[in-house]
Amino acid sequence: MKVTIPYIEQKFDEFNRQMFAGKLPTLPIELSNAKTFLGMCVYQRRRLPNGETEHYNFRLRINTRIEVTEQELEDTIIHEMIHYYIGVNHLKDSSSHGTLFRRIMQEINDRYGRHLTISHKSNPEQREHAYDTRPHWHVVALVRFKDGKTGVKVLPRVIPRILHYYNAVLTNPQVSEIKLWTSNDIYFNRFPNSSALRVAFVPEEEVMPHLRDARPLHCDGRCITPTNGRQ
């Protein structure tokens, strides 16, 4: 369904009256294009003179990129309203989804027939539909490990950052090989673009078909040059 700010505001007011005795202050609502979460209650923190931490500047952020049903959207809003209720009232909980959150969530589920859950991230099928399907050129690193695992990394198209990643990864004694390609296969849109020293572990038989038309890059640790071969 189409997610709009007026719809979210309407549902916030409805659930506020129904489940929170109308005591939640209105807050800014933002629409998000993220790939991984359905909703999020965001805020800032500041240290008070007595040493305690105060949460303030609350915002309700709802995803518009991932297709959800009306019930999933409503449950997402209520889930984040529980976080807001705990935060705006300065209530203590054992963790983000601790004892207090779970108690409130269960009371709402029992009383109003909802299906709230602790985890409110997008599921794999929703994430698959959320990936950008436009071709983009990527620099792809394929990292093979001595234990047989294969890691994929999409790197910024900045030579110094590629070289830094390449050389740093080769110092890992668990790494047997790293290869570089440029590819515009949309499969690689799903991987975050960064030069942080980590990889996404993917079965080699899954990733290799997507490198079939990629152009290999030769790296000697000091410079990067394209090669004429194809994988």
C-alpha positions as MATLAB code, in Angstrom:
seq = 'MKVTIPYIEQKFDEFNRQMFAGKLPTLPIELSNAKTFLGMCVYQRRRLPNGETEHYNFRLRINTRIEVTEQELEDTIIHEMIHYYIGVNHLKDSSSHGTLFRRIMQEINDRYGRHLTISHKSNPEQREHAYDTRPHWHVVALVRFKDGKTGVKVLPRVIPRILHYYNAVLTNPQVSEIKLWTSNDIYFNRFPNSSALRVAFVPEEEVMPHLRDARPLHCDGRCITPTNGRQ';
ca = [
       0.000    0.000    0.000;
       1.062    3.606   -0.507;
       2.513    5.153    2.648;
       1.893    8.870    3.191;
       2.486   11.242    6.093;
      -1.255   12.112    6.446;
      -2.070    8.383    6.723;
       0.609    7.851    9.380;
      -0.603   10.932   11.291;
      -4.158    9.620   11.195;
      -3.088    6.195   12.493;
      -0.838    7.753   15.151;
      -3.790    9.775   16.494;
      -6.084    6.738   16.366;
      -3.674    4.422   18.199;
      -2.682    7.157   20.642;
      -6.287    7.541   21.774;
      -6.967    3.810   21.744;
      -3.814    2.365   23.300;
      -1.959    5.203   25.044;
      -4.863    7.204   26.559;
      -4.073   10.086   24.176;
      -0.994   11.012   26.235;
       1.656   10.809   23.526;
       2.656   14.258   22.208;
       2.582   14.615   18.447;
       5.990   14.328   16.839;
       7.517   14.900   13.381;
       6.941   12.052   10.934;
       9.538   11.259    8.299;
       9.430    8.929    5.300;
      12.478    6.754    4.694;
      13.888    5.005    1.628;
      15.987    2.545    3.660;
      16.369   -1.117    2.668;
      16.568   -2.759    6.076;
      13.954   -1.425    8.510;
      10.208   -0.885    8.381;
      10.024    1.770   11.066;
      12.177    3.552   13.609;
      11.659    5.916   16.527;
      14.711    8.174   16.430;
      15.834   10.713   19.024;
      18.819   12.562   20.412;
      20.468   12.128   23.798;
      21.911   14.656   26.209;
      23.515   14.440   29.632;
      21.668   16.243   32.417;
      23.428   18.031   35.322;
      22.455   15.169   37.654;
      24.358   12.735   35.433;
      21.306   11.048   33.927;
      20.684   10.812   30.176;
      17.616   12.461   28.626;
      16.071   11.554   25.285;
      14.606   14.410   23.234;
      13.782   15.528   19.685;
      11.791   12.381   18.896;
      10.857   11.571   15.297;
       8.863    8.714   13.819;
      10.479    7.332   10.668;
       8.485    4.980    8.416;
       9.800    3.144    5.372;
       8.212    3.804    1.964;
      10.587    1.688   -0.123;
       9.477   -1.736    1.122;
       6.015   -2.966    0.163;
       3.932   -3.897    3.215;
       0.311   -4.757    3.923;
      -1.916   -2.330    5.807;
      -1.718   -4.524    8.912;
       2.092   -4.626    8.736;
       2.180   -0.855    8.446;
      -0.171   -0.398   11.404;
       1.841   -2.837   13.531;
       5.019   -0.980   12.557;
       3.546    2.325   13.711;
       2.363    0.837   17.019;
       5.731   -0.866   17.582;
       7.543    2.454   17.233;
       4.920    4.205   19.390;
       5.831    1.846   22.240;
       9.461    2.946   21.907;
       8.262    6.556   21.882;
       6.065    6.012   24.955;
       8.977    4.544   26.921;
      11.387    7.253   25.800;
       9.205   10.344   26.167;
       8.139    9.253   29.666;
      11.747    8.553   30.719;
      10.904    4.968   31.678;
      13.654    2.466   32.361;
      13.879   -0.795   30.456;
      16.447   -3.575   30.529;
      17.224   -3.197   26.802;
      15.766   -1.790   23.578;
      13.172   -4.573   23.581;
      13.410   -5.364   27.264;
      10.914   -6.462   29.893;
       8.885   -3.248   29.826;
       8.646   -3.118   26.030;
       7.592   -6.770   25.876;
       4.946   -6.282   28.566;
       3.366   -3.311   26.767;
       3.563   -5.125   23.436;
       1.875   -8.236   24.816;
      -0.882   -6.186   26.469;
      -1.639   -4.496   23.130;
      -1.593   -7.817   21.267;
      -3.948   -9.429   23.787;
      -6.354   -6.515   24.127;
      -6.538   -5.323   20.525;
      -5.779   -8.475   18.536;
      -2.562   -7.095   17.068;
       0.451   -9.096   15.888;
       3.350   -7.012   17.175;
       6.738   -8.709   17.354;
      10.109   -7.847   18.861;
      11.939   -7.862   15.531;
      10.551   -5.236   13.196;
      13.044   -5.378   10.381;
      12.213   -6.175    6.797;
      12.226   -9.853    5.892;
      14.478  -11.289    3.133;
      11.697  -11.243    0.533;
      10.882   -7.586    1.278;
      14.569   -6.653    1.086;
      14.869   -8.445   -2.265;
      12.078   -6.283   -3.701;
      13.638   -3.145   -2.186;
      16.959   -3.420   -3.997;
      17.717   -0.831   -6.648;
      17.177   -2.481  -10.044;
      19.008    0.151  -12.086;
      22.468   -0.837  -13.413;
      25.348    0.940  -11.677;
      29.052    0.401  -12.169;
      30.675   -1.146   -9.115;
      34.162   -2.097   -8.115;
      33.705   -5.586   -6.695;
      36.232   -7.407   -4.521;
      35.975  -11.187   -4.261;
      37.836  -12.417   -1.183;
      38.620  -16.116   -0.854;
      39.481  -17.490    2.571;
      41.617  -20.487    3.449;
      38.658  -22.207    5.099;
      36.815  -22.241    1.752;
      34.488  -19.298    2.397;
      33.992  -16.541   -0.168;
      33.349  -12.895    0.664;
      31.992  -10.089   -1.534;
      32.799   -6.420   -1.070;
      31.600   -3.442   -3.134;
      34.207   -0.692   -2.914;
      34.100    3.055   -3.574;
      35.373    3.907   -7.042;
      38.313    5.782   -5.523;
      41.728    4.283   -6.260;
      43.433    5.111   -2.915;
      40.556    3.511   -0.977;
      40.568    0.438   -3.235;
      44.331    0.045   -2.771;
      44.035    0.476    0.991;
      41.357   -2.218    1.182;
      43.238   -4.578   -1.136;
      46.514   -4.312    0.768;
      44.886   -4.478    4.207;
      42.860   -7.588    3.362;
      45.964   -9.405    2.109;
      47.593   -8.972    5.531;
      44.867  -11.157    7.044;
      46.407  -14.619    7.516;
      43.013  -16.215    6.912;
      42.784  -14.758    3.370;
      44.117  -16.813    0.470;
      43.236  -14.494   -2.433;
      41.512  -11.254   -3.369;
      40.389  -10.383   -6.896;
      38.874   -7.180   -8.263;
      36.319   -6.545  -11.005;
      34.207   -3.755  -12.399;
      30.617   -4.819  -12.957;
      27.233   -3.234  -13.607;
      25.274   -6.371  -12.710;
      22.336   -5.268  -10.524;
      23.065   -8.197   -8.171;
      25.782   -6.067   -6.562;
      23.339   -3.242   -5.738;
      22.385   -5.190   -2.620;
      25.811   -4.781   -1.011;
      26.748   -1.610    0.889;
      29.439    0.523   -0.725;
      32.310    1.116    1.678;
      35.991    0.422    2.286;
      35.509   -0.936    5.811;
      37.511   -4.108    6.346;
      34.661   -6.586    6.198;
      32.910   -8.716    3.597;
      29.515  -10.275    3.025;
      29.919  -14.043    2.961;
      28.216  -15.465   -0.134;
      28.471  -18.956   -1.664;
      30.889  -18.789   -4.589;
      28.448  -20.627   -6.849;
      25.942  -17.813   -6.240;
      28.213  -14.868   -6.987;
      30.312  -16.166   -9.885;
      27.526  -16.123  -12.523;
      27.107  -12.402  -11.792;
      30.787  -11.821  -12.575;
      30.598  -13.596  -15.940;
      30.468  -10.303  -17.874;
      32.563   -8.310  -15.412;
      35.941   -6.869  -16.366;
      38.827   -8.036  -14.149;
      41.153   -5.467  -12.634;
      44.829   -6.182  -12.009;
      46.255   -4.843   -8.768;
      49.899   -5.131   -7.690;
      49.325   -3.317   -4.396;
      50.466    0.038   -5.820;
      48.301    0.590   -8.891;
      45.180   -0.811  -10.554;
      44.855   -1.531  -14.267;
      42.043   -3.127  -16.293;
      42.756   -6.376  -18.088;
      41.372   -7.674  -21.359;
      40.052  -10.913  -19.959;
      36.494  -11.622  -18.752;
      35.383  -13.942  -16.003;
];
